[in-house]
Amino acid sequence: MFDKPLLILFRRALPRTSSWCRSFAVKPSEHVPDGRPDAGVSPAGQSTSEKLIKVAIIGVPNAGKSTLINHLIDHRVCPTSMKVHTTRAVSKAIHSRSNSQIILFDTPGLVGEKEMKKHQLDSGFVSSCRHAIQNSHLIGVVHDVSNTWTRNALNPVLLEVLKAHASIPSFLILNKIDTLKSKRILLDIVKNVTNNRLESIKNYSIRKRKSTDKQEEVSRKAPEAEGWPHFSEIFMVSAMTGDGLKEIMSFVQSHAKTGPWEHLATEHTDQTPEELIVQSVRARLLDYLPQEIPYLLQTELEFYENIKGKIFASAVVTCPSERLERLVCGEANGKLRQITERVTSDLIETFAGPVSLTIATRIKGKEK
């Protein structure tokens, strides 16, 4: 039989019967025209106190951080792909509702020196994550339970970051639970990544079973798992299906403290439209091109204009050689057209309006 708190955890992991609508459009009912939240005004017309909470979302590459954030705020502001290192710099995702503003920092995946050299990442890649944490009230750790090689332990680099910022409360998000076939696997993961210290998790208490002296001795001699015993809460979610996300936002909002908002209610990110376009192009290049090829390309914006709500943009992808340019374009430019169509679709979702995009290629050091 499972302990009561573990049963509660598993109930959270079960799919809900209600459907979850993946809509990233701003809901008009949440805000009034002046940009302030309607729920932040009392019946007498006096504004209630504003609350603010900032959360650093961290984890290893491909844990699903950006996808999770997009779904948490119900708006596509973080470009995503199936490959690692889609996110290269820290950005803000902003959710304003009632009298609370939630700022989620989307951070690059935490990696060691070997990975940094492999993908030619500069030192600022990791330091930007640490800077986001230092400016946050909470740390949300995203852990991929679908990866059979890494799911039973936290990454050493991630553990070092948590130890260095132990004074900041942290919570664990077990992502991609929809890929697991057995609750027993989930139970083992929870025990391992918390060092079997569930009693330290807020609102949970472990009922200790009677054990023989021999069992206790074996337990004392067992090596400690590579986990973090100081999580204040655990959430079991699927960022793709939306299961469990409402509970995360309720938890985060409950920790908001009285303080002035840093952004308007209508803002969803601190990234400029130009930056969003470049990052979206780069993300789809990662998806459509094999192996290390997309990491060798450079993307920049040549033209951007917003005319009466319609965005016109032109991006150029610089390739290191003619051979790689042919791979990007494909036969009769077929692959490049596919990429352009996919990026355009992404941007229409991001900007909630019409987008006209062209993508061209050129060879480094050679004018076309």
Phi, psi and omega in degrees: 000141178280153173294153183304314181296329178290323177298323178296319178300317183290327177298325177294328183282344181289139179300141178277154182284333181284145181281155182242121184271122181271083180239131181253007179285150178289131180277116185303330184291344184280338187225154175259163186304333183280004176088001177257149182290134183294330180286352181269010180242130181283163179304332181279357178090005179267134181291135175280166182291140179279150177234150183220140175218132179241131186232127174271119177264113185236166179164177179281166178303142176068020176283344179101025184296310183294317177299318179300313182297316178305317182283329179295318182266358178061038179204137182275101179236350180245110177302141182230155174207176181275349182262164180284160174062038172291319178271118183253346181216156180289137175221161181259139169244127190243130178232117182242124180206147184055229179254014183246141173242126179252126176246118179255126177270117173274118187246154174297152178297136181286128182223164177268182183299320182298315180292324180297320179290321182299318183257014176054051180265138180277172184296334180291346181299315180274322183296330179295326177293316179297322179295320178296319179297317181296338180258018183244160176265336181222156174240124176255117182262117179266124183236125182277111181273357181275342181276105185295339183277332188238356189287342183267010177204152174275145180300137181305322179295319178296319178297321178297320179295316179297319179295322181290338181235042183296340181285345180264124181302141181231153175224155186253135177242107176275109186260157177069037180293343179292347180272350183271138180262343185231134176290336177298321178298317180297320178299315180296320179297314180301315180297317184291313186281353174248010184056033179056038182243052182296340181293343180276351181279132183304139177070012177235146175218137182268129173273109183287133178275157175290133181222157179281162178301325180295317179297319180295323180294317178299318180299320181292327182276346182295137180294146181285136180288161178277080181222185181235116186274005188248019176294137180273343181199154177234136176235137177249115190222168167230109181297329182288320182267343181089001183292127175087358185286327181299323180294324178296313182295324177295319179297313181297313182298327180293342180262003179295139180248154179300127181176157182291145176293150178262348182219161176291157181295336182274353182272139179243348181201160175265001179280145176282160176303322179298317179295321179296322180294312181299315181294326178292320177297314181298321181296318181285332173297322177297322182285322189268345183248144187279156169051230186268359185304311183297337179286346180269356184263153176239131181244134176217159182264127178265329183210139175211133176204140177249110182247108179052044176089353177256131183264129175245127183213152177223126180243151178234136179251119181267125182253143182288343181208164179294326179297316180290328177297320179295323178294322179293317184283324183075178181293127181054035179062021184296317181292320180297323177295319178300315180297316181299316180296319181292317179296318179301317178298318178300316184289326175299321178291320181293312185269354180052044180191175182292144180223132174244113186234138170236143177234126179243163177238157174208160180264135182303128178079010182224124178281140180263000000 
